[in-house]
Amino acid sequence: MGKNKKWLWLCAVVAAVLLVLFLMPRDNQPPPKTRVILEHSHRTYIAYSCFEGSNATNFLEESTLQEARDLNYPAESACTEKAFQGNRDSFFVSLMKELGIMEKETEDW
């Protein structure tokens, strides 16, 4: 009987640790492979959700956020800055947003 209680306590401790890790907030940043539009005339990058309101020319290229940062291109507008701003969510909240149960702040990443 003593061995069963040890296993029960061990399982309870492991479950508690996993629950805490699942609910603990963490800093989230957009992945480097997030798609952006490079605006080469103004040397800026634009989030897809902000393209309609941007002052874009015809010298555009689809690329990644990492390449925009490598080129030292700044965000084209406050809209783009906000679209790629990090957040502080738990793994559970991030999962709910990815599954579409909760609404994302931005659709860009």
N, C-alpha and C positions, 0 to 999 in steps of 0.2 A: 504493500500500500504506500510506503514511503517513496518508492521510485515513481509511482504515478503522480504524486503530489509535486515532486521535483520537475517532472515534465510539464505539468500544468502551470507551475510558476514560471518556468522558462518560456513557455509559449505566451503567457500573459505579458511578460516583460518584453519579449520580441514584438508582440502586437502593439504594445504601448509605444515603443520606440518608433516603429513604422508609422503609427498614427501621428506622432509628433512631427516626424520628418515630412509626412504627407501634407500637413497643415501649416508648417513653418514658412513664413514669407521668405522670398528670395528675390534678388535683383534679376530682372529679365531684360535683355538687350536684343535688338533685331539681329538675325543671323547675317553673316557677311555675304551670303549668297542671295539676299533679298533683292528682288528686281527693282531697278530704278531707271529713269530716263536721264541720260547725260545730255546736257545742253552745252555743246562745245563753243558756241558763239559767246555766251556769257560766262563760260567755264563754271557752271553750276550743275547740280543734280536735282531732279524733280521726282516726288513720289507719284505713283500712278493716280492716286485719289485726288491729287492736287493739280493735275495736268490741265484741266479745263480752265482753271483760274490763273494759270501761269502766263508769263510773257515769253513764250518760246518762239524761237526762230525755226528754220528748216534744217539746221545743222544738229540733228538729234541722233542718239544711239541708245539702243536698249543695252543695259549692262547690269552690274551688281553694285551693291552698296560698298563692297570692299574695293572695287576698282575706282569708284568715285572718291573714296578716302585716299587711295593710293595716288590719285591725281591731284589731291588736295583741293577738290572742288567743294565749295560750301553749299549748303542747302539753298535752293532758289527762293524760298519764302518761309514765312512763319508756319504756314500750313505743312510744308515738308518737314520742318524741324519737329513739329508736333507729331507728325505721322511716325517718325523714327525715334521718338523719345522713349526711353526705357520705362519700365514699370516695376512695381514690387508686388508680386502676386505669389501665392502659394502654388505648389504643384497641382493641388486639387482645383484651384480657380483657373489656372492655365489650361488644365485638361477640359474643364467645363466650357471654356471659351473655344478651344479647338473643336470640340464636339458640337458647337453651335447651341448649347443649352444656355449659356450666358453670352451677352453681347460684348464683342471686342471693342476696344477704344478706337482702333484703326484696322482697316482691312489690308494694309500694305505688308504686314508681316505677321 
